[in-house]
Amino acid sequence: MATNPYNRKPLKVLAGLAAVSIALYGLLFAAVTWGDAQFKPKLGLDLAGGTQLVLAPRLVGNAKVSSDQLNQARDIIVQRVDANGVAGAEVTTSGGRNIVVSMPGTPPKATEDAIRRSSQMQFRPVLAAAPGTNQPVPTGTSTTGGTPTGTATGTATGTATKPAVPTATGATTTKAGSAVPGAFVRATTTPAAGASTTPAPTATTGAATPTTPAAGSTAAPKDASDLAQITPALTQEFQALDCAKDGVLDGIVDDPAKPLVTCSDTGAEKYILGPVEVRGDQIKDAVAGYQPLSNGQPSNIVEIRLSFNSSGTKAFGNVTKRLVNLEDPRNRFAVTLDSQVLTAPTAQAAILDGQASITGSFTIESARDLANQLKFGALPLSFDLQTRDEISPTLGSEQLRMGLVAGVIGFALVFLYSLGQYRALGLVTVASIVIAALLTYVAIALLGWAQNFRLDMAGVTGLIVAIGVTADSFIVYFERIRDEVREGRPLRAAVDTGWRRARRTILAADGVNFLAAFVLYLLASSNVRGFAFTLGLTTLIDLLVVVLFTHPVVAILSSTKFFGGGHRWSGLDPQRLGAKTNRARYAGRGRVAMPATASATSDGSAL
């Protein structure tokens, strides 16, 4: 049979399907052997249990949380949870105050932190900067008009006194470690090494003190970079701040319209920052990746590429145009996340196209988490973890077993119907469903490893429904073939013509199913999304199996004596189907039909 030229193309198609299947199972085996995958699909919250987090809003004073804030926070947390894969997590509100997040399995701490962080990115100009740790100033050594000695490493080193902060007259000192990373630059430009500095003033013998405007001055700040923003209270707070202490920023009040005293996320520097000039909600998109080199190849530097909306682009351009003309450190633009400074690089050029990038001590995973948080927006509130409990499955293994039993019963009914309706041809239906089941299994296992997909009871329901969807495609195809046989076509021609006609119907039906699953997945949440996901996945697999398995197998069977000869148990018997011909003979490669009746012409020939 393999030497039959008619069968060469179907055999090539079947070989392609076999290669795809082997590749998928090979990938799963490799992921289990050298990765953290598992051969069994991951189970969802209702079948395997998980972790429940109760988040309480962080409020200052007598502030109260509104229902709108709580609902907005819940919606954002849902998006953040779903960004980590189709895990079937549940996010609800409780008591009009707390948010309850139920996640399958045991999520890592980084996931918990990403869920509850406000992730409000803001852009503030730097007014003053100093080392983050309040260390005593060395005695017996002072400089007069020089620059601090030692190597710039991001924190002050050597024997120099602690650098002072710029005065209102524009005189500046070196900031903590004069080598400022150019992390906030145009996405296509490599920043210059180091940052420009101005001559340092005479070293002082006390802690760095920002100089405020002259006493009695009532002049309002001209802009967010004006040193008139620095009040005596801010100066005192700045002097007292020690970023090395744990929880030093707990309870900080971050008012976008006012200056902020804060630390870098590493604690190496502390800052006085001006009011917010570019808000986090003006970020249109955030994408994590590796920073490209000048030749276009990716480097090993992880960056988050930002693009701003129209108002953000305008505001960002105006700020960078102003900063490039200021002295150090007032020419720095701090990027804050949840009131801590991620980076505070020097503005080296005006950025007018609304495209920028952030680099820092990111891994690719942490950068992607942060990009997702920025993309989906900031929480209107910050939350503290109130309780963390392990929860048992709401359904458990018994319900899963009953669901699988329901699937087996459904498969058995389809099997019996196929044999009764299509005789031996029904075995093709059964084999197709088995192939679809094997592909679905490996796809779910791989998605559990790659996308944290977890199979819940709703997903199992989607798999059971898929049995009927798959069988429906085969019924459409087989009925088209039988219609062609009834019209008197040879079986081989009936297979080809029937496929061309059935293909349009199958594509339309699967397209409608997939569109319904896609819309349901977008609009639904929690376990309903699991049903929609499995329904859409199995619809695509159904289409793959019909094209790469069912049609080629039927094409090969049509050249056999049993099916091509129209055996009474083949399911393609012309007499049983009521074909327009009743006298036929098997002629090697197909069925040759003769008219059932013929009327004689005047010359005795048959019409």
Phi, psi and omega in degrees: 000330182289341180274353179291121180302329181295334184267355185295315180296312176302323179294323177296321179295316179297323177296323176297317178297319178298320179296319178297316181296316179297321180295318180295313180291327175296320177296318178297317179298318179295320180293327177286320184288314186248358179236203181249023179282172176219153183291329180276144175297146175289141182260153184277185185299319184284343182253334184236355184077188181175217185234136178246124179250129175253116184256128178252135181293144178268111184244149180252129178066228181263017181297148180236153179266135179267161180295326178295318178297318182294316180293321178296318178297319179298316180298319180292320178296322176302314179297320180293319179295315182292336178293341179271009179122171180274077187266349179073031178286156179241132180234119182225166174260156182218127174066016181067018183216315186260162174241131182250122179246119179249119184236140178291149179072201179242097182292146176292161182299326179299323178293318178299316181295321181295329182288318189263353179289144178295320180056044176269100178276132179226159182236116184234144174285148179274130175259326181205151179213146179204166176303148186283344183253131179279086179266149178295145182280130180299145178254159177087351180227126177214160178242154179232095175086358179270192176251155181299145179271170181103175182261134180285118182232013182104340172226154183294134179226176178085201185256007182288152174288166180296132183294146177274174183252154186303148178267171181292342181275357176104350176292141184229165173242173173286145177278178182294104183075102187288349179275094181267126180294133178279068188273342182247090187222176173299144186296338184254007184241135176271122184293153177291150181289134177077179180229145180291145180231162175250162182305138182276144177284178180300137182295145179262172180252006179234189180291156179298132184230117175294136180272127180267168177300163183303147181300138179086354180291132180247010182292131178283148178302137180285326179203182184291343180266358183289131179292351173295348176293336186276116179259164176303325179295319177295321179300315180294318179295320180295318180294324184279343186289128176235104186289350179282345181279139178291139176069020184294335181258005178297135179079010180296138179263112184256092179265116183301336184271358184236160175297161184225133172258122186205182182241164169285163183292341176267350182080006183284330182227154170236155191221155157250120183248147176284177179300160181295132178247335173229125185268160179294330181285357175268000174280122181275322182206153178219127183228132179264146178181189179264135182295131181284149174277178181295335179270005178091350179280147180289142177264187176264011179268122179275133180224159171246116180272126182250144169229138184257156173284185187298316180291322178293321178299316180295314181295318181295320178297317180297319182293312182294328175297323180285319187292327183296343181261004182259163178278165179284137006264012182286355174268012178261147183238112185275135175255112183253145175228116183053046173075002175250148183275118174286314179200153180222070183281168178279136175282109185264344179200156176289132180250109189251353185262003177072020178242128181210170178220153178240129172237160181178207181274055181266146158265167181295328179290314180294326178294320178294320177299314181295320179299320178296318180296318179291323182294320184273355175102166181267146175292141178290348179223157169265146185237145172252146178284114182275308178219154177222113186232147171276132181243146180276160179296140180282338179246299175095182186294330181295316178294323177296318178298318179294324177295319178293323176298319177299321177295319178296320178297317178298318178296319180297320179295318177297320179299312181294320179296318181296318179293320180291324185272321188241007178053228183296332178297336178296337177296331176296321177299313180298314179298323180294320179294321178297316178299317179297322180295319179296318178292322179295319181299310183292327178294318180293320179296318179292321179293327175297325179282316187273324187238012179058032177288132180237134183272114176254184184294326177295322177294321176299320177300319177298323178293322179293318177299328182296334178299315178292322179297317180294314180298326180297322179296319181291323179297317179301314181294312183296322180291327176295318178298315182294326176297320179293322177296321178297330179282357176095010179284147170300153187300319182297316177294325179295322179296314182291313181294319179298323179293318180298323180281321181288330183302318180297318180293318180296316178299319180294317181294313179294326177297318178295317179298316181293320178297318178297317179295321181295314179295319179296322179294322181289322187269336184270178177214170176057224188290340177295327177294329176296319177297314181296321182294312181293325178295316178293320179297313182290333175295317177295320179293323177301314179297319179297316183291319180298318184284318188263350181232302188297307181298313178300320180295316179296322178297320178291317181296332183293342179266002177271160181292323184295310182275314182293331178278357176072042178302149186295338178261005180282338186091000181233029178289118183300321181296318180293328180277353180074040181293161181283355176241144178233359176237120183208162177222151179278125186240055172079290187248359181189185184257126179252117186258146176243150182300144179286322179226152179216136177262137183280141175269178182296334180264009176089355178281160182262140175269000000 
